[in-house]
């Protein structure tokens, strides 16, 4: 388990970015970031990429209509 936590801390930023941009439950990503005590400001900056995803969705939807 310690090996997995170490890898999660190493790749945590990437996992948060993936969670923010893909339509997987972001709450799971947030819980994992909290469990490994990922730095909050980094989490917040990576998590703000969700707005990019919503913007792309809006572009797609409004271009179809």
C-alpha positions as CSV (number, residue, x, y, z in Angstrom):
1,X,0.0,0.0,0.0
2,X,2.9,2.4,0.8
3,X,4.1,1.9,-2.8
4,X,0.8,2.9,-4.2
5,X,0.5,6.0,-2.0
6,X,4.0,7.0,-3.0
7,X,3.1,6.7,-6.7
8,X,-0.2,8.6,-6.1
9,X,1.7,11.4,-4.5
10,X,4.1,11.5,-7.4
11,X,1.4,11.5,-10.1
12,X,-1.3,13.2,-8.1
13,X,-1.3,16.3,-10.2
14,X,-1.8,14.3,-13.3
15,X,-4.6,12.3,-11.8
16,X,-6.4,15.6,-10.7
17,X,-6.0,16.9,-14.2
18,X,-7.5,13.7,-15.7
19,X,-10.3,13.8,-13.2
20,X,-11.0,17.4,-14.0
21,X,-11.0,17.1,-17.8
22,X,-12.7,13.7,-18.2
23,X,-16.3,12.9,-17.3
24,X,-15.3,10.6,-14.4
25,X,-16.5,11.5,-10.9
26,X,-14.4,14.4,-9.7
27,X,-15.4,13.7,-6.2
28,X,-13.4,10.5,-6.2
29,X,-10.3,12.5,-7.4
30,X,-10.9,15.0,-4.6
31,X,-11.2,12.3,-1.9
32,X,-8.0,10.7,-3.1
33,X,-6.2,14.1,-3.1
34,X,-7.4,14.6,0.5
35,X,-6.3,11.2,1.6
36,X,-2.7,11.6,0.3
37,X,-2.6,15.2,1.6
38,X,-2.0,16.7,-1.8
39,X,-1.1,20.4,-1.4
40,X,-4.4,22.4,-1.5
41,X,-3.2,25.2,-3.8
42,X,-2.0,22.8,-6.4
43,X,-5.2,20.8,-6.1
44,X,-7.2,24.0,-6.6
45,X,-5.2,25.1,-9.6
46,X,-5.5,21.7,-11.3
47,X,-9.1,21.4,-10.3
48,X,-9.9,24.7,-12.0
49,X,-9.3,22.9,-15.3
50,X,-12.9,21.7,-14.9
51,X,-13.9,25.1,-16.3
52,X,-12.0,24.2,-19.5
53,X,-14.1,21.0,-19.8
54,X,-17.4,22.9,-19.3
55,X,-16.3,25.6,-21.8
56,X,-15.6,22.9,-24.4
57,X,-19.0,21.3,-23.7
58,X,-20.6,24.7,-24.2
59,X,-18.8,25.2,-27.5
60,X,-20.0,21.8,-28.8
61,X,-23.5,22.3,-27.6
62,X,-24.0,25.8,-29.0
63,X,-22.3,25.0,-32.3
64,X,-24.9,22.2,-32.8
65,X,-27.9,24.4,-32.0
